[in-house]
Amino acid sequence: LYGRRLRRVMLDLGLTCPNRDGASGFGGCIYCDLSGSGTGAERKGLPLLEQWESELKRVRRVNTDDPAAILYFQSYSNTYPDLAPLQEGLKIASQWSTIAPIVSIGTRPDCFSEEAAELLAKSRSHFDEVWVEFGLETAQDAVQKRIGRHDTLEHFHRACELAHQHGLGIIAHCMSGLPGDSDESLLEQVAEIRKARAHGVKFHQLMVLKKTLLAHQFLNGQDDIHILKHQDYIDRVADALEHLPADVVVHRLVAESPIEERLAPLDWPSRQAVHSAIENELIRRGTRQGSAL
């Protein structure tokens, strides 16, 4: 689309989630650390401009001649508890749109309102594209409750419909290996993505990060926590890709985290190796994205 690779610039508004502040629950999702699955930069005292400058240096180390980026408001739920921080963040970020022509907003489906959709739609006057990233994570509401997420499949579909009505791009996050989920979990989630007409997807495996509720449960031997072997994950993602429409953009095939922050898994190959293994598995099968539809 832009003739070059665009890299994500992670931005942190220092917000929270309804399952942390008591509106839906306390403690957050069991796998989420204190940075809200992001950088935690704002909580370290870094204002948005300094975050941008730091991240842009990282991008320029890779794309030295022509840096290009996607602005990604990542940590926690960026449309909660109110829209003022996001509105101000988008205003500041709009001055960087020549280098970062796309902005992506991470939030929970149950935190996405008509007002949030309207705010993001208005920001399209400053950016080429505006995406909203919703955590689906599982198609089973019972699993949502088990992992402390306290969201629902109904909320996901309602949020996606609202995003469609306002011309926003939709990226769904799908997780494999959650406590209580089955081997068919990714296939179930991909089926819901088809129904929701999402434009993109991010796949990620369950990781046990230190300083999370999941770490406490894992170390205490909770019997419904099973760490996926990387080959099992490769097979599951290959199955899911076969059932994913060919026009849905795959933004991520596997997640990664610093080894010093992780309790499990510790024996997986590199992200690049997992990418190659998924591609090779599809070649071995003689299939491709969408071939099972």
C-alpha positions in Angstrom: 0.0 0.0 0.0 2.8 2.4 0.9 5.6 0.8 -1.0 7.6 0.1 2.2 7.2 -1.7 5.5 5.4 0.2 8.2 6.5 -0.5 11.8 4.3 0.1 14.9 5.1 2.9 17.2 3.7 2.0 20.6 2.1 4.8 22.6 0.8 4.7 26.2 -1.8 7.0 27.6 -1.6 5.6 31.1 -5.2 4.4 31.3 -6.9 1.3 32.9 -9.5 -1.3 32.3 -13.0 -2.0 33.8 -11.7 -5.4 35.1 -9.0 -3.6 37.1 -10.8 -0.6 38.6 -13.8 -2.6 39.9 -16.3 -1.7 37.3 -16.3 -5.3 36.0 -13.7 -6.8 38.4 -10.3 -6.4 40.0 -6.8 -7.5 39.0 -7.3 -7.5 35.2 -7.0 -10.4 32.8 -4.9 -13.1 34.4 -2.2 -13.0 31.7 -1.9 -9.2 31.6 0.9 -7.5 33.5 1.0 -4.1 35.1 1.9 -2.4 31.8 -1.5 -3.4 30.4 0.1 -5.5 27.7 2.0 -2.5 26.5 5.1 -0.4 27.2 4.0 1.2 30.5 5.8 4.3 29.3 3.3 6.9 30.6 3.4 5.3 34.1 7.2 5.7 34.0 6.7 9.5 33.5 7.2 9.7 29.8 4.9 12.2 28.0 3.6 11.3 24.6 6.1 13.4 22.7 9.0 11.7 24.4 7.4 8.3 23.7 7.1 9.2 20.1 10.7 10.4 19.8 12.1 7.3 21.5 10.0 4.9 19.3 10.9 6.9 16.1 14.6 6.3 16.9 13.9 2.6 17.0 12.1 2.7 13.7 14.9 4.7 12.1 17.5 2.1 13.1 15.7 -0.3 10.9 14.3 1.9 8.1 17.2 4.4 7.9 16.3 6.1 4.7 12.5 6.3 4.8 11.0 5.7 8.2 7.3 4.9 8.2 5.1 3.9 11.1 1.7 3.0 12.4 0.8 4.8 15.6 -0.4 2.2 18.1 -2.2 3.2 21.3 -1.7 -0.1 22.9 -1.8 -0.3 26.7 -5.0 -1.1 28.5 -8.3 0.1 27.1 -7.9 3.4 25.3 -11.6 4.3 25.2 -12.0 3.9 29.0 -13.0 5.4 31.4 -13.6 8.5 29.4 -12.5 9.8 26.0 -10.6 12.9 27.0 -7.1 11.3 27.2 -7.5 9.6 23.8 -8.9 12.8 22.3 -5.9 14.7 23.4 -3.5 11.9 22.4 -5.0 11.9 18.9 -4.6 15.7 18.7 -1.0 15.4 19.6 -0.4 12.4 17.3 -2.0 14.1 14.3 1.2 16.2 13.8 3.2 13.0 13.1 0.8 11.7 10.3 3.3 12.3 7.5 5.6 9.7 9.0 2.8 7.7 10.6 -0.2 7.7 8.2 -2.1 5.1 10.1 -3.4 5.1 13.7 -4.5 2.0 15.6 -6.4 2.1 18.9 -6.5 -0.9 21.2 -9.6 -1.3 23.5 -12.0 -3.8 24.9 -15.3 -4.4 23.0 -17.3 -3.5 26.1 -15.5 -0.2 26.3 -16.4 0.9 22.7 -19.3 3.3 22.5 -21.0 5.4 19.9 -19.0 8.4 21.2 -15.7 6.5 20.9 -16.6 5.5 17.3 -17.5 9.1 16.4 -14.2 10.4 17.9 -12.1 7.9 15.8 -14.1 8.6 12.7 -13.4 12.3 13.0 -9.7 11.6 13.3 -9.8 10.1 9.8 -9.3 13.7 8.6 -5.8 13.6 9.9 -4.8 10.0 9.0 -5.0 7.8 5.9 -6.6 5.0 8.0 -7.9 4.5 11.5 -8.1 1.0 13.0 -9.6 -0.2 16.2 -8.2 -3.4 17.8 -10.6 -5.5 19.8 -9.6 -8.4 22.0 -11.7 -11.4 21.1 -9.3 -13.9 22.8 -11.9 -16.7 23.0 -15.3 -17.4 21.6 -16.5 -18.9 24.9 -17.9 -16.5 27.6 -17.1 -19.1 30.3 -13.4 -18.8 29.4 -13.7 -15.0 29.4 -14.9 -15.3 33.0 -12.2 -17.8 33.9 -9.4 -15.5 32.7 -10.8 -12.5 34.6 -11.7 -10.7 31.4 -15.4 -10.4 32.1 -16.3 -9.5 28.5 -18.6 -11.3 26.1 -18.9 -12.5 22.5 -22.0 -10.3 22.2 -20.0 -7.2 23.1 -17.4 -8.1 20.4 -20.0 -8.3 17.7 -21.7 -5.1 18.8 -18.4 -3.2 18.8 -17.5 -4.5 15.4 -20.8 -3.4 14.0 -20.4 0.0 15.5 -16.9 0.3 13.9 -18.3 -0.7 10.5 -21.0 2.0 10.8 -18.3 4.6 11.2 -15.9 3.4 8.5 -13.2 2.1 10.9 -10.8 -0.7 10.2 -11.2 -3.7 12.6 -8.4 -5.9 13.9 -9.4 -8.8 16.2 -7.0 -10.4 18.7 -7.2 -14.2 19.0 -5.5 -16.3 21.7 -4.7 -20.0 21.8 -4.0 -22.0 25.0 -6.2 -20.2 27.5 -7.4 -22.2 30.6 -10.6 -24.0 29.8 -10.4 -23.5 26.0 -10.3 -26.4 23.6 -8.1 -27.4 20.7 -10.7 -25.9 18.4 -10.5 -22.4 20.0 -8.8 -20.6 17.1 -11.2 -22.2 14.7 -14.1 -20.9 16.8 -12.6 -17.4 16.9 -12.0 -17.3 13.2 -15.6 -18.3 12.6 -16.7 -15.2 14.7 -14.2 -13.0 12.8 -15.9 -14.0 9.6 -19.3 -13.2 11.1 -18.0 -9.8 12.3 -16.4 -9.0 8.9 -13.1 -8.0 10.6 -10.4 -6.6 8.3 -7.4 -8.0 10.2 -6.4 -10.5 12.9 -3.5 -11.0 15.4 -2.8 -14.5 16.6 -1.0 -15.0 19.9 -0.3 -17.8 22.2 -0.7 -17.9 26.0 2.5 -16.8 27.8 2.9 -16.8 31.5 4.5 -13.5 32.4 6.0 -12.7 35.8 4.0 -10.4 38.0 0.6 -11.6 36.7 -2.3 -13.5 38.3 -1.6 -16.3 35.8 2.0 -16.6 37.1 0.7 -17.1 40.6 -1.8 -19.7 39.4 0.9 -21.4 37.3 3.4 -21.6 40.1 0.7 -23.0 42.4 0.0 -25.8 39.9 -3.5 -24.9 38.9 -4.6 -27.9 36.9 -6.4 -26.2 34.0 -3.3 -24.3 32.9 -1.5 -26.1 30.1 1.4 -24.5 28.2 1.2 -25.1 24.5 4.0 -26.9 22.7 5.1 -24.8 19.7 4.2 -27.5 17.2 0.7 -27.7 18.6 0.4 -23.9 18.1 1.8 -24.1 14.6 -0.9 -26.7 13.7 -3.7 -24.6 15.3 -2.7 -21.5 13.5 -2.4 -23.4 10.2 -5.9 -24.7 10.7 -7.2 -21.3 11.5 -5.6 -19.7 8.4 -7.2 -22.2 6.2 -10.6 -21.0 7.5 -9.7 -17.3 7.4 -10.9 -15.3 4.4 -8.0 -14.5 2.0 -8.7 -10.8 2.2 -8.3 -10.6 6.0 -4.9 -9.1 6.8 -2.8 -11.2 9.3 -1.0 -8.6 11.4 0.6 -11.1 13.7 1.2 -14.9 13.7 2.8 -15.3 17.1 3.5 -13.1 20.1 6.8 -12.6 21.8 8.0 -11.2 25.2 11.4 -10.7 26.8 12.7 -14.0 28.2 13.6 -12.4 31.5 9.9 -11.4 32.0 8.5 -14.9 31.1 7.9 -18.0 33.2 6.6 -20.1 30.3 7.0 -21.3 27.6 10.8 -21.2 27.7 11.6 -23.7 24.9 9.9 -22.1 21.9 12.0 -21.2 18.8 12.3 -17.6 17.7 9.3 -15.7 16.2 10.9 -15.9 12.8 11.2 -19.7 13.1 7.6 -20.0 14.1 6.6 -17.9 11.1 8.6 -20.1 8.8 7.2 -23.3 10.4 3.6 -22.1 9.9 4.3 -21.3 6.2 6.0 -24.7 5.7 3.1 -26.5 7.4 0.7 -24.9 4.9 3.0 -25.8 2.0 3.2 -29.4 3.3 -0.6 -29.6 3.4 -0.9 -28.0 0.0 -3.3 -25.3 1.5 -3.3 -21.5 2.0 -5.2 -18.8 3.8 -8.9 -19.3 3.0 -8.6 -22.6 1.2 -11.0 -24.4 3.5 -13.9 -21.9 2.8 
